Amino acid sequence: MQTKEICYLADNALTALIDQLASFDQGQLNLEPFKGSWTAGQVGEHMIMANSRFVEMINGAVADTERAPDQFVAQIRDDFSNYHIKMHAPDFVKPALTSYNKEYLIHSLNYIRTDLKRAITTLDLNMTCTSFAIPVMGYITRLEAVTFVIYHTKRHVHQLKNIQFSILNMQ
């Protein structure tokens, strides 16, 4: 993939997330749509927690890559695009059950989107990030980290649509 295409996909995914969160009113944002589900606010906070860490990782320490820089791209895409499997967030990116402010979430996600786009367009995406190893994959390249952000975000846009559908059917 070319840098321009990667930047477009990242911007598109994060814009869709921001737009979907913006479509909730402040009251709906913190409603639990069904037992055991995250609220839309929790999804937004989870995305801030996860995506900001990936942006930090992308901008952090790197080393030369000794394998194909896109080795895990298809696996990341396929795993996050499989909506038939339930995934569980690691504790360090699990949002608290609390009341979230929509404007704060949107502002934070816009900031992350800007930082990610800057990283995509100014850094060598073929380098391997060495500040954090992903379970199963180990150290991933910047390209794979951006791919993770894109498809992880798309997965949660899908989740937000389901949450909104459930809330609208409750009322």
Buried (B, 14 or more C-beta within 10 A) or exposed (E): BEBEEBBBBBBEBBBBBBEBBBEBEEEBBBBBBEEEBBBBBBBBBBBBBBBBBBBBBBBEEBEEBEEEBBBBBEEBBEBBEEEEEEEEBEEEBBBEEEEBBBEEBBEBBEEBBEBBBEBBEEBEBBBBBEEBEBEEEEBBBBBBBBBBBBBBBBBBBBBBEEBBEBBEEEE
